[in-house]
Amino acid sequence: MERTGRRSSAPRLDDETTAIRGSMFQTPRPVESADARRLPGLDGLRALAIVLVLAYHLFPGLAPGGFLGVDVFLVVSGYLITTLLIEEHARSGRIALRRFWARRARRLLPALVLVVAVSAGLAALMGGDVLVGIGWQLVGALTFSYNWFSIATGADYLTQTSPELLRHLWSLAVEEQFYLLWPVALLALLAIARPGIRIAVVSALAAASAAAMALVAGDPALDTAAASAAYFSTLTHGFGLAAGAALALLRSQRARGGDGPARARLLTDALGVLAGLGLVGLSLVLTIDGAATYRGGLVVAVALTLAVIAAADRPQSRLVSVLDAPLPRWVGERSYGLYLWHWPLIVLLGARLTELDRASLGETWLLGVIALAGSVLLAAASYRLVESPFRRAPRAARAVPLRAVAAAGVLALLAASSTAVAQAPPRSEAAELIATGQVAVAESQRRAERPLPRDEEPAAAVAGTLPSGDEITAIGDSVMLAAAPQLQERFPGIAIDAVVSRQMRQAPQIVRALVESDRLRDTVVLGLGTNGPIDPETLHEVRALLGPERTLVLVSAQAPRGWTEGVNAHLVDFARTYRLVELSDWRAAISPQLSLLAPDQIHPGPTGGQVYTETLAAALQRIADLPPLVDYEANPGLQRPR
């Protein structure tokens, strides 16, 4: 029986009625302190965050910046964890670190083990590309260090042409590292007598992390590896956690009184609603490869999240009634499971259903709908059958069954993991094709990059004759690399300048360098639409750099990405604008025969490379067959067409 006293009168932090549900994706029970308050509105924020993430991953193009949902999760996690730890410290004068870490493990690990075991087992049954790198993925996932493994292996988060099965667990690793270190750091902070200094220190940490992200990321268009490292790193992507913690420290010093006049309450609610809408709007304009994302875009998302939390955490807030409505609460409670399940499902389904042309909008969304339905069902089942039983404080009556279930889960994980690792290929089929192309290009690069002789007049072009390889400069991305052997066979001497993950925005810089070094040939092929949207102004800039005498062939994009339809529309319109610009419609040529591509539905195999090459040859032939222009100044007797 409890004694009446200061320490025993308040509920324990790890009681079922007061404990946080473990992760940034899970719902807190009411936080009952002396005034029996709870932290309001966080379910709705989690629901919004997971909806943005699902829209970004499952429905390409719907919310290009939906990845900011992860930053919303991080802010919520930093705020909630810090609030609970401060309240525990206020009640007892200490923070029970061992119990805190045990609670986190009990909330995170059961669902995680289930997802990893099922995903690895299904991947082992399927085989192929989904198993590439599965060994380090499993180690990273189960040690909560996935983000650091991703940085060490050079994983490219920006292009995602060959995504890892467990890539989404990078954010869970960041959060768990926060759980490990922050309670200890908070104890040191609470030893500082002046609350203002505590808040200033944590705010400075958040600002330093955000500044480091901007500095490390640089220009994502030029260096996707640096931007990926900045996105994955806890040091450069931890400002959301720190900002949430700073708000919690500020909250702990705030006097708990009324909300002030009705007009002030209404204004605060309105600002909270606008902040929530701002998060949605921001998800429509940010892009994962845009410099603005790393140079303040995510910081704005964090600030908007703080505004929503502050507006909701008031005694008479009307905003909280929306955020804690039944549907947002249901989604928020299951957001951890939704996050865990959705990504492996979309990767496995995409690998299994390779016959679907996911580049078209309808079929892309069809695959997303299937993955979404599966994620909801699995998350609901996980919440009821796995997360909730383990989340409750273990009692003697059910401790043995839960231990048996946990042991069975660990055995299943070991069996699935060992099978998956044993069957994993060293690299994906697309990577093999790209590597073959890189070797082919490297072997001929020395001859292809020699400056054109200044003292030799180029041979006069014969009408209707295709240019030879020595007259062609091809600038492209990994798709062109995969087709390089076939291009070189069809056009001996062709100069191929192709790099993995390259985008159209880099084309003017590349063309300018070739012009200045006298290495740009009379016919230029540009295949740069796979890795992101394009700006028509970039095409006009390239055309101006080429000059009026050079011909330009644009290669359309084939990729299961939301931006390819827009890319191809811009290419078609631009090709119609200039006489010496032609479209090589790779997308139309390969669509009826996607089996000629690697499982990623992007990179051509040898036969697909022949299709790529012959489509290009047909475009070059159309330019060669153009009738010569009439020189009206040299022939004044000719009448100009009206």
Beta strands, then each sheet from edge to edge (+ up, - down):
strand 1: 472-476
strand 2: 495-498
strand 3: 523-527
strand 4: 551-555
strand 5: 581-584
sheet 1: 2+ 1+ 3+ 4+ 5+
end
